[in-house]
């Protein structure tokens, strides 16, 4: 959606100040960004962070072999909305789809029942509802 220089989003029925909830000198953290994006999109969301960025971990995380990925759903074209360094924001139409992806994410606790990946990559996952409420974190 188009934005003007003052941080207002143009949409049908008027405009919305995207920064109205922030104080002028307030810093955003990763969770703030996820919450704001979920509210803005009206979708479930998940923030992913590659915690160990060794060459081997990067190969597994971004590599072509789904069978060895700590987050195998990242090959879906419909899922990635944004990426910055080792952070990714993903969005889902349903809670069930988001939870299935969350359960397939191998984090600090190691393999999950739906993903037996046991390599060097470790993916932090934080989930959020369309209302901006944080739901789960795999730390």
VMD Tcl script that draws the C-alpha trace (Angstrom):
set ca {
  {0.00 0.00 0.00}
  {1.26 3.49 -0.72}
  {2.55 5.64 2.13}
  {3.15 9.34 2.28}
  {6.15 11.04 3.90}
  {4.38 11.37 7.25}
  {3.85 7.61 7.71}
  {0.21 7.46 6.69}
  {-1.04 4.43 4.78}
  {-3.54 5.14 2.02}
  {-6.44 2.68 1.77}
  {-10.11 2.57 0.90}
  {-12.06 4.71 3.33}
  {-9.26 7.04 4.42}
  {-5.79 6.77 5.82}
  {-4.19 5.28 8.90}
  {-1.20 6.61 10.80}
  {1.15 3.63 11.08}
  {3.25 5.33 13.74}
  {0.49 6.66 16.00}
  {1.24 4.10 18.74}
  {4.95 4.97 18.93}
  {6.57 7.72 20.93}
  {8.99 9.85 18.84}
  {12.23 8.37 20.24}
  {10.95 4.81 20.74}
  {12.99 1.99 19.24}
  {11.23 -0.95 17.66}
  {12.31 -4.46 18.49}
  {11.67 -7.58 16.39}
  {8.45 -8.39 18.25}
  {7.09 -4.85 17.78}
  {7.59 -5.17 14.02}
  {5.85 -8.58 13.92}
  {2.91 -7.31 15.98}
  {2.49 -4.20 13.85}
  {2.66 -6.15 10.59}
  {0.11 -8.74 11.79}
  {-2.32 -6.00 12.83}
  {-1.79 -4.13 9.57}
  {-2.27 -7.22 7.41}
  {-4.98 -8.78 9.59}
  {-3.14 -12.11 9.36}
  {-1.37 -14.60 11.57}
  {2.37 -14.16 11.42}
  {5.64 -15.69 12.42}
  {9.05 -14.13 12.88}
  {12.00 -16.41 12.12}
  {15.60 -15.76 13.10}
  {18.54 -17.93 12.14}
  {20.33 -18.05 15.49}
  {23.57 -19.67 14.39}
  {24.88 -18.17 11.16}
  {27.84 -20.49 10.50}
  {28.39 -21.47 6.84}
  {26.95 -24.92 7.57}
  {23.87 -23.51 9.27}
  {23.30 -21.06 6.41}
  {23.60 -23.91 3.90}
  {20.92 -25.90 5.71}
  {18.66 -22.89 6.27}
  {18.80 -21.50 2.73}
  {19.82 -24.64 0.84}
  {17.85 -26.48 -1.83}
  {17.30 -29.74 0.09}
  {13.97 -29.57 1.95}
  {14.72 -32.80 3.82}
  {17.52 -31.19 5.83}
  {15.98 -27.81 6.50}
  {15.20 -26.57 10.00}
  {12.23 -24.67 8.49}
  {11.22 -26.67 5.38}
  {8.10 -24.61 4.61}
  {10.28 -21.68 3.51}
  {10.27 -23.11 -0.01}
  {6.60 -22.10 -0.33}
  {6.21 -19.09 -2.60}
  {3.20 -17.78 -0.66}
  {4.82 -17.55 2.73}
  {7.72 -15.06 2.84}
  {6.72 -11.42 3.17}
  {10.02 -9.89 4.15}
  {13.60 -10.69 4.96}
  {16.33 -8.64 6.61}
  {19.70 -10.22 7.34}
  {18.88 -13.41 9.25}
  {15.29 -12.39 10.08}
  {12.18 -13.33 8.09}
  {8.55 -12.39 8.54}
  {5.95 -14.88 7.31}
  {2.17 -14.52 7.18}
  {-0.72 -16.98 7.10}
  {-4.44 -16.87 6.44}
  {-5.23 -19.41 9.16}
  {-3.98 -20.20 12.63}
  {-3.78 -23.89 11.67}
  {-1.35 -23.20 8.82}
  {0.79 -20.98 11.05}
  {0.86 -23.58 13.84}
  {1.81 -26.37 11.41}
  {4.78 -24.31 10.22}
  {5.70 -23.37 13.80}
  {5.70 -27.06 14.79}
  {7.98 -27.84 11.82}
  {10.53 -25.23 12.95}
  {13.61 -26.67 14.65}
  {14.67 -24.29 17.39}
  {16.98 -24.38 20.41}
  {15.26 -27.49 21.79}
  {16.23 -29.52 18.72}
  {14.10 -31.67 16.40}
  {10.31 -31.60 16.63}
  {7.82 -34.43 16.07}
  {7.12 -33.07 12.57}
  {10.73 -32.19 11.65}
  {13.65 -34.44 12.55}
  {16.33 -32.03 11.29}
  {19.34 -32.32 13.60}
  {21.97 -30.12 11.97}
  {23.80 -26.94 12.95}
  {21.03 -24.44 12.14}
  {18.79 -23.21 14.94}
  {15.72 -21.12 14.11}
  {14.01 -18.88 16.65}
  {10.29 -18.66 15.87}
  {7.78 -16.23 17.39}
  {4.09 -16.40 16.41}
  {1.49 -13.66 16.50}
  {-2.25 -13.33 15.94}
  {-3.96 -10.88 13.58}
  {-4.76 -8.70 16.60}
  {-1.03 -8.24 17.32}
  {-0.98 -10.56 20.35}
  {2.16 -12.70 20.61}
  {1.28 -16.40 20.90}
  {4.30 -18.73 21.04}
  {8.08 -18.66 21.05}
  {10.34 -21.70 20.65}
  {13.15 -20.62 22.98}
}
mol new
graphics top color blue
foreach p $ca { graphics top sphere $p radius 0.5 }
foreach p [lrange $ca 0 end-1] q [lrange $ca 1 end] { graphics top cylinder $p $q radius 0.2 }
display resetview
